[in-house]
C-alpha cells in the first residue's frame, strides 16, 4: 500500500526497499509485491481517486509557487497568483503581524502599502 500511495501522491520520484539485514524469503516476496504495486498504475494520478483532480491542481499550484519563489519576496509577490495575494492581503491578522514584526522595512512597507494598511 505504501508503494502504491507513494506512486500516486509523490509521483514516485524515489523509493526505499528493505534489502538489509534480516532479508529473507518473505522479504523477497515483500520486495516483489512492493515493486508490483509501485508500477501498478501510472504515477501521479492522485489519491484518493475522488480527490485526485483537486490534489493534482493543488500540487501544480504549489510547484508553480515554489518555482517562482526562489527570488526576493517583493518580486515573488508581484509574480504570485493575484487572487492568492489579494486574499492574503485582506487578512487583518496577517497585516497586523507584518506591521508589528516585519524586520525588513522595505518588504513590510511594500506589503502594507499594497494592502492599503493604516
C-alpha positions in Angstrom: 0.0 0.0 0.0 2.9 2.4 0.8 4.4 1.9 -2.6 1.0 2.4 -4.4 0.3 5.6 -2.4 3.9 6.8 -2.9 3.5 6.5 -6.7 0.1 8.3 -6.7 0.8 11.0 -4.2 4.5 11.7 -4.5 4.8 10.8 -8.2 7.3 8.1 -7.4 10.5 10.1 -7.5 12.3 7.8 -5.1 11.7 4.5 -3.3 13.2 2.7 -0.4 13.4 -1.1 -0.5 14.1 -3.2 2.6 17.1 -5.2 1.4 19.3 -5.1 4.5 19.8 -7.4 7.5 17.1 -9.9 8.1 16.2 -10.0 4.4 14.7 -13.5 3.9 12.3 -15.3 1.6 9.4 -13.3 2.9 11.5 -10.2 2.3 11.9 -11.2 -1.3 8.1 -11.6 -1.6 7.6 -8.3 0.1 10.0 -6.6 -2.3 8.3 -8.2 -5.4 4.8 -7.0 -4.1 6.2 -3.5 -3.4 7.5 -3.2 -6.9 4.3 -4.6 -8.4 2.2 -2.1 -6.5 4.6 0.7 -7.3 4.2 0.2 -11.0 0.5 -1.0 -11.0 -0.8 2.4 -12.3 0.6 5.5 -14.0 2.4 7.7 -11.4 1.0 10.9 -10.1 -2.7 10.2 -10.6 -3.6 11.4 -7.1 -5.3 9.6 -4.1 -8.0 9.1 -3.1 -9.5 9.0 -6.6 -12.4 11.2 -5.7 -10.0 14.0 -4.6 -7.4 13.4 -7.3 -8.3 16.3 -9.6 -8.2 18.8 -6.8 -5.0 17.4 -5.4 -3.3 17.5 -8.8 -4.4 21.1 -9.3 -3.1 22.0 -5.8 0.2 20.2 -6.5 0.6 22.2 -9.7 -0.1 25.4 -7.8 2.4 24.6 -5.1 5.1 23.6 -7.7 4.5 26.9 -9.5 4.7 28.8 -6.3 8.0 27.0 -5.4 9.5 27.6 -8.8 8.5 31.3 -8.7 9.6 31.8 -5.1 13.3 31.3 -5.4 13.6 35.1 -5.7 13.3 38.1 -3.4 10.0 38.5 -1.6 8.7 41.6 -3.5 9.5 40.0 -6.9 7.7 36.9 -5.7 4.6 38.8 -4.6 4.5 40.5 -8.0 4.7 37.1 -9.8 2.4 35.2 -7.5 -1.2 34.4 -8.3 -3.0 37.7 -7.9 -6.1 36.2 -6.3 -3.9 34.4 -3.7 -2.0 37.6 -2.9 -5.2 39.7 -2.6 -6.7 37.1 -0.4 -3.7 37.2 1.9 -3.6 41.0 1.9 -7.2 41.1 3.1 -6.4 39.3 6.3 -6.2 41.8 9.1 -4.2 39.5 11.3 -1.6 39.0 8.6 -1.2 42.7 8.1 -1.1 43.4 11.9 1.7 40.7 12.2 3.7 42.2 9.4 3.3 45.7 10.8 4.4 44.6 14.2 7.1 42.0 13.4 8.3 42.8 9.9 12.1 43.2 10.1 12.8 44.2 6.5 11.2 47.6 6.3 11.3 47.6 2.5 9.3 44.4 2.4 6.9 45.4 5.2 6.2 48.8 3.7 5.6 47.3 0.2 3.1 44.8 1.6 1.3 47.2 3.9 1.1 49.9 1.2 -0.2 47.4 -1.4 -2.9 46.4 1.1 -3.8 50.0 2.0 -3.0 49.2 5.6 -3.5 52.1 8.0 
